[in-house]
Amino acid sequence: MLLLCSLPSSYKSFRETLIYGRDKLSFGDVKGHLLSKDKLNK
């Protein structure tokens, strides 16, 4: 949760989707989504 809250404001919609769209969050889920989002932005 701290990792998600420390993301810059440009990740707001991404953060809300992960937090409210799931019952459980694992570090692997967050890391995988961040890496895929980064790849899409490049």
Buried (B, 14 or more C-beta within 10 A) or exposed (E): EEEBEEBEEEBEEBBEEBEEEEEEBEEEEBEEBBEEEEEEEE
